[in-house]
Each structure stands twice: as C-alpha cells, then as structure tokens.
Amino acid sequence: MLTSAASPDAVERALAAARLAPVREDAAGHRIAPAPRTAPASAPAADPEPDAADALVARVREADGPDDGAAWTTRQLEAAIRAKAALRVRVRMPDGREVDHVLEPSSVAGGRLRARDRVADVERTLPLSSVVEISPAPASA
C-alpha cells in the first residue's frame, strides 16, 4: 500500500517511469485495470536547420574553454590524494624553466596544491596555474 499526496494517476506514471509495475486496487483490494494509454501524437521529423546545428556546436565548443585543463588537473590530484599515491609534477618556474618534483599530494584548495616532496622531504605549496604536467611517480622514488 502506498499513500501519496499526488493523484493516483501521477503516482502510477512515476512508478512506471521508474520501471516498476504498479498495480492499483480499490478499497476492497480488487485490482483496477490501468487506464488505456495512447501514444503521443508524433510530429513529422524535420531536419534541423544547418545554421542552428552549427550555432549549437559552436556554443558547446566555447563552453569547453580553457578551464577544462585545470579541472582535469584537479581531478587527477584529488584521485592521487585519495589513493595516497606519489606523482611526478612538472612545474613552470617564474623564470620559464620547468622543474619536476616527486610529490605526495595532501590537499587541493584555493587554486593551490599542498604536497610532501619525497626527494627534499619538505612540504610544498604550488599554484595550480604553474603545474604543466602530472604523471605517475617512478617506482624508485
């Protein structure tokens, strides 16, 4: 038995949409036959205008913006934190050089990475904007 503030038809449709097999009963416990369902009238399929499709593709590509790389980097670092895994992190220094660090990430917040440097045995805080590449740490590190 199910009690709901929604109408019986609405509840039956919601249960059917959830791939359940609802059965309605009257007060005496007798099954009530479901109301016949009619298929919605289908409109003739029309090809979308090429200009509209091109505009949609352009909007989707614009939404992919440059932030996707930062989001991917953050997800990789968060996965390494959960796994307590060491990573080789390549960082671009202010003078343009790129330096590799073998790090055990501990947190990512506020656009910064906090991690333990295995080689120097110190904690480093690095801006995510300076992180150029992330890869698994070598086994010997």
C-alpha positions, -999 to +999 in steps of 0.1 A: +000+000+000+013+034-009+000+067+004+008+099-016-004+135-018-001+131-056-030+118-077-032+080-083-026+086-120+006+107-113+019+081-088+012+053-113+030+071-141+060+079-118+063+043-108+060+031-144+087+056-154+110+041-128+105+007-145+083-007-117+050-025-123+024-005-103-010-022-096-039-001-084-065-015-061-098-003-049-108-001-012-119-038-012-085-049-026-097-056-061-073-047-090-082-017-110-074-020-147-050+007-158-063+034-180-056+028-217-025+047-227-023+064-261+009+072-277+016+110-280+010+124-314+043+125-332+052+155-352+069+147-386+106+146-381+122+177-396+159+181-402+173+208-380+185+239-399+222+237-406+227+271-392+210+262-359+231+230-356+263+249-364+254+275-337+248+247-312+282+231-319+299+265-316+283+271-282+293+237-269+329+242-281+330+276-264+318+261-232+348+237-233+370+267-227+405+267-212+392+257-177+389+220-187+427+215-183+425+229-147+395+208-139+413+177-152+444+185-132+424+190-100+406+156-106+439+138-111+454+154-079+423+145-059+424+109-071+461+108-060+452+122-026+425+095-021+450+068-032+479+083-013+499+080-045+531+098-054+531+118-086+557+134-108+546+170-111+562+193-137+561+230-126+568+261-146+590+284-126+588+322-128+619+323-150+603+300-175+622+268-165+603+236-159+612+216-128+600+181-119+591+172-083+581+138-069+552+147-046+526+131-024+496+154-027+478+162+006+452+188-005+440+209-034+422+241-025+421+278-034+440+271-067+469+257-048+484+222-043+499+212-009+521+181-011+551+164+005+582+164-016+597+129-013+632+139-025+637+171-004+615+158+025+596+191+027+560+202+022+555+223-009+526+246-018+524+252-055+499+273-076+479+250-099+484+276-127+521+267-126+515+229-129+524+219-165+522+181-164+512+153-140+524+117-143+528+087-121+560+089-100+588+065-109+588+033-088+623+041-074+612+075-060 
